[in-house]
Amino acid sequence: MSFDLILFGGTGDLAWRKIMPALFQAFRHGSLPAGGRIIGVARDDLSDDQYRALIKARFDQVELAKRPSEEEFSRFAALLGYLRMDLSNPADYAQLAVRLQQRPAEVVVMYLATAPGLFTTVCEQIAVAGLNGPQTRVVLEKPLGHDLASNRAINTAVRSVLTEQQIFRIDHYLGKPSVQNLFALRFGNSLFEPLWRREHIANIQITMAEELGVEKRGKFYDSTGALRDMVQNHALQLLCAVGMEPPINAHADAIRDEKLKVLRSLKPWTPETLSQHVIRGQYAAGTIDGEAVPGYRQEPGVNPDSRTETFVALRTEIANWRWAGVPFYLRTGKRLAQSDAHIEVNFRPTPHAIFKSPQDCNAGNRLVIDLQPRDGLELHLLAQGADQRQDRGTPTLAPVQLDLDFDKRFGFERVGAYERLLLDVIAGRLNLFVRSDEQEEAWRWVEPILDGWSNDNHQAKGPRPYNAGTWGPSAASAMIARDGYCWSEES
Ligand code: BG6
């Protein structure tokens, strides 16, 4: 199948870091359909060869195993081209149309790896140039808007020139093999489904912790913050994956309908829950892997008085038959103690104890779905260990675990998130992309938090400082402790 992939923002950070390396991996794995063209688009004045040379230089910075050899690069480079465009100039879209018509392709992917402020213009201009026909698919990167109103405005503009079936909204977490394994665990196995409900589950915790700070994205991040950057999208998508009902089939809309129901069932915020169940933090200077790192306000591009949150922990509930009353805790932050993303499903204790159990709060039955850096599954149980201690005749149980490592089981050369998602766009598979109604519902739910923060002019109530290299502000532990639980690393 022939395809053209037009990469708007073709010299930008995302293109270098994620999209080009993913396209190369797909090419190396032989999964990129033959007969494709990849055309980078940006304002710089470059020839095709200069663009290829730039990409080659960037590839020298990717990890060795993913770096092309000279021979591989020259074959890959044959797919690459470049077009200089000013995205606000209609004449430049006409030029793009001419270039595409020189060799019409069965599928035309327009990947908008640009500032979101340009999404509407680009989509409108694509239509004016007659490039929005049924063979066109548009990929939109997050953030899609800044709040519900701006998200809706983008969706309305984009949908006025393209059908929903042509729009691929990326949430790269959905492309991770570990997240697909979560779907497989829940809907490809019968073992856990009878237990996957309020009668057996005490609470569910979703942690997405990063050791990295804001890197070179200080300016962008300072106007975004952790809630918009991670919670509105990635964390809520994980919450949907873990909380949704089994879809009637594996088609895109069946899956997206069920995710939407979860988002619609999230408990609405009240002034009390907003103040007690949402904790925001901001990292101060500290130590990561033995090295001193600056605080957020000292990062380049960040306002020295910034009140932007780099950490959020919150508690919510899915108000439906399956989950009523079960707390879901979400937590994400930069410059935390460890890079670690996982979901922990904590089961209820036995109804009547005939054994003594270890006292720490994480010693019960739990299923841990490791998302990264490891893709795995841990099932924590209690057993009669080697230590046969008896306390007044009652045996004491010890924690043990069953441990499954999918990377070892399936090999390290697994398809990465961007590679997988790009191949899905080319193939027209929407399963792992976000529909506009899901996205709007997620914005609707986070908006009261944003409003609460922006109306809070009391400096003392801004984000709570935490030292880089820790697990965030202690208020996050206090919040979960009020329910009698603790975060997974606090055992
Ligand atoms: C991106 C955020 O969407 O996800 C970044 O904008 C964050 O701030 C990144 O670092 C995390 O993704 P991953 O795949 O590294 O966990």
Boltz pocket constraint, residues with backbone or C-beta under 6 A from the ligand:
constraints:
  - pocket:
      binder: B
      contacts: [[A, 210], [A, 229], [A, 230]]
      max_distance: 6.0
